[in-house]
Amino acid sequence: MVIVEIVSGPITPFPSEDDHQQDGAELVFNGRVRATEHGENIMALEYEQYDGMAETELTQLANETCKKFPIHDLFCKHRIGKVSVGETSLHVVIWSKHRKEGLEAMIWFIIELKKRIPIWKWAILEDGTRIPSECKH
């Protein structure tokens, strides 16, 4: 099963589910806004999306991940709008029979998300200036 949401307010984590009795691994990733960007102190990140396309592409990527890796479920929430330092901007949960395939799927999914999903972010500096923020990992 795949669940994907793009939300404009605080992210409520998906609940842990005890009904995954065939899965030995439940992996949870929370991406948080750190206090610096490109060596500058920031107040927040501001995320923008390509309306009507970002959620469709994210769903497609989640389904592709489930086909590529032996995982059972992938849930993802990505935030848009202004996200303050310390708050969660990305929440992903993956269930798999073993941890290895779950970890590999998580890494691949997040790398592909950063490359392919039309969601962009701006760092808001302490003086209010906005600068582009790019992930280069």
C-alpha positions in Angstrom: 0.0 0.0 0.0 1.2 3.5 -0.8 -0.1 6.7 1.0 1.3 10.0 -0.1 0.3 13.5 1.2 1.5 17.0 0.5 0.4 19.1 3.5 0.6 22.9 4.2 0.6 22.6 8.0 2.6 20.7 10.6 3.2 17.0 9.8 1.4 14.5 12.0 3.5 11.3 11.9 1.8 8.2 10.6 1.0 5.9 13.5 3.1 2.7 14.1 1.0 -0.3 13.0 1.1 -3.5 14.8 -0.8 -5.3 12.1 2.3 -5.7 10.0 3.0 -9.1 11.5 5.0 -10.4 8.5 7.3 -7.4 8.5 10.4 -7.4 10.8 11.3 -3.8 9.9 9.4 -0.5 10.3 11.7 2.3 9.2 10.8 5.9 10.0 12.6 8.9 8.5 11.9 12.5 9.6 13.6 15.2 7.6 13.9 18.3 9.7 14.9 21.9 8.9 18.4 22.6 10.3 19.5 26.0 11.5 22.0 26.7 8.7 22.0 26.6 4.9 25.1 27.2 2.9 26.9 28.3 6.1 24.2 31.0 6.8 21.9 31.0 9.8 18.3 30.6 8.7 14.9 31.1 10.3 13.0 28.6 8.1 12.7 26.9 4.7 9.9 27.7 2.4 8.7 24.9 0.1 6.8 25.4 -3.1 5.3 22.8 -5.4 4.1 22.4 -8.9 0.4 22.2 -8.1 -1.3 19.2 -9.6 1.9 17.5 -10.5 4.0 17.1 -7.3 1.6 14.7 -5.5 1.0 12.7 -8.7 4.8 12.3 -9.2 5.4 11.5 -5.6 2.7 8.7 -5.7 4.3 7.4 -8.9 7.7 7.3 -7.2 6.4 5.6 -4.1 4.7 2.9 -6.3 8.0 2.5 -8.3 9.9 2.1 -5.0 7.5 -0.7 -3.9 8.1 -2.5 -7.2 11.9 -2.0 -7.2 12.4 -3.2 -3.6 10.8 -6.1 -1.6 8.9 -3.7 0.7 5.2 -3.9 1.6 4.1 -0.4 2.3 5.4 3.1 1.9 3.8 6.2 3.5 5.1 9.7 2.8 4.1 13.2 3.9 5.9 16.2 2.4 5.2 19.7 3.7 4.9 22.9 1.6 4.9 26.5 2.8 7.1 27.9 5.5 8.7 25.4 7.8 10.6 26.7 10.8 14.0 25.4 12.1 13.5 22.1 13.9 10.2 21.3 12.4 9.6 18.2 10.2 9.4 18.8 6.4 9.4 15.2 5.3 8.1 12.1 7.0 8.5 8.6 5.4 7.6 5.2 6.8 8.5 1.9 5.1 7.6 -1.6 6.1 9.7 -4.6 4.9 10.3 -8.2 5.9 14.0 -7.4 6.8 15.8 -4.2 7.6 18.3 -4.3 4.7 15.8 -4.0 1.9 13.9 -1.4 3.9 17.0 0.7 4.4 18.0 0.4 0.7 14.4 1.4 -0.3 14.4 4.4 2.0 17.7 5.7 0.8 16.7 5.3 -2.9 13.3 6.8 -2.4 14.6 10.0 -0.7 17.4 10.5 -3.3 14.9 10.1 -6.1 12.4 12.4 -4.4 15.0 15.1 -4.2 15.9 14.7 -7.9 12.5 14.1 -9.5 9.6 15.6 -7.5 8.7 19.2 -8.4 9.0 20.7 -4.9 11.5 23.5 -4.5 12.8 25.1 -1.3 14.1 28.6 -0.3 16.1 29.3 2.8 14.9 32.3 4.7 17.8 34.1 6.3 17.6 35.9 9.6 17.2 39.3 7.8 14.3 37.9 5.8 16.2 37.4 2.6 15.3 34.3 0.6 18.0 32.3 -1.1 17.6 29.1 -3.2 18.3 25.9 -1.3 19.6 22.9 -3.3 20.4 19.4 -2.1 23.7 18.3 -3.6 24.1 14.9 -1.8 
